[in-house]
Amino acid sequence: MNVGDIVLALAGRDEERFFAVVGIIDENYVYIANGKSRKADSPKKKKIKHLKLIKKAGDGFIGSLNLKSGKFTNAVLRKIISEYLSGV
C-alpha cells in the first residue's frame, strides 16, 4: 500500500467504510483517514490485514493534489473518496 490509495476497512468499528491511506508506519500498519469520521489531523492506525485495497493512487496523483505543506486536508480526503464512489 502507498499513500493516497483508497482502501475499505474490513474490521473494527470502521468496517465497510472507505478511507485514504495518509501515512505508512511499517510493513504491518498504516494511517488512514476519510475527512469525516476520521479527520486528517488524527488518522487511525490500522493493520494492513484489516484493509482491502480498492484503488491505487496513480502516478503523479499525490503531486497533482493541492496539499498544504505536503499533508492531506479533510477537504482533499473527502474529494478523493467521493470521486471514487461516484465513478463506481
C-alpha positions in Angstrom: 0.0 0.0 0.0 1.1 3.6 -0.7 0.0 7.0 0.5 -3.1 8.1 -1.5 -4.5 4.6 -2.0 -8.3 4.1 -1.4 -9.0 1.2 1.0 -12.0 -0.4 2.5 -11.9 -1.3 6.2 -12.8 -4.9 6.8 -12.8 -5.0 10.6 -13.4 -2.8 13.7 -15.9 0.0 14.2 -14.9 1.4 10.8 -15.9 -1.7 9.0 -17.3 -1.3 5.5 -16.1 2.4 5.2 -13.8 3.9 2.6 -10.6 5.6 3.6 -7.4 7.0 2.1 -4.0 5.9 3.3 -2.3 9.0 4.7 0.8 7.5 6.2 2.8 4.3 6.4 4.1 3.1 9.7 5.8 -0.2 8.8 5.0 -3.4 6.8 2.0 -4.1 9.1 0.4 -0.8 9.9 -0.8 2.3 8.0 -2.6 5.5 9.0 -6.0 6.0 7.3 -8.4 9.0 7.3 -11.5 10.0 5.4 -12.1 13.6 6.3 -15.4 13.0 8.0 -15.5 10.4 10.9 -11.7 10.2 10.9 -10.0 13.6 10.4 -6.7 14.2 8.7 -5.1 15.6 11.9 -6.0 12.5 13.8 -5.7 9.5 11.5 -6.5 5.9 12.5 -3.7 3.4 12.9 -4.9 0.3 11.2 -3.4 -3.1 10.4 -3.0 -3.7 6.7 -4.5 -7.2 7.0 -7.8 -5.4 8.1 -7.9 -3.4 4.9 -8.8 -4.2 1.3 -7.0 -2.2 -1.4 -9.7 -0.7 -3.6 -7.8 1.7 -5.9 -4.1 2.5 -6.1 -3.0 6.1 -6.4 -1.9 6.8 -9.9 1.5 8.2 -10.9 1.6 11.9 -10.1 -1.8 11.6 -8.3 -0.5 12.9 -5.0 1.6 15.6 -6.7 -1.5 16.8 -8.6 -3.4 17.5 -5.4 -3.1 20.9 -3.8 -1.7 19.7 -0.5 -0.8 22.3 2.2 2.7 21.6 3.4 2.6 18.1 1.8 -0.2 16.9 4.1 -3.8 15.9 3.3 -6.6 18.2 4.3 -10.1 17.0 5.2 -11.5 18.5 2.1 -8.9 16.7 -0.1 -9.7 13.4 1.6 -13.4 13.8 1.1 -12.9 14.7 -2.6 -10.6 11.7 -3.3 -13.2 9.3 -1.7 -16.3 10.9 -3.3 -14.7 10.9 -6.7 -14.0 7.2 -6.4 -17.5 6.4 -5.2 -19.2 8.5 -7.9 -17.2 6.5 -10.5 -18.3 3.1 -9.1 
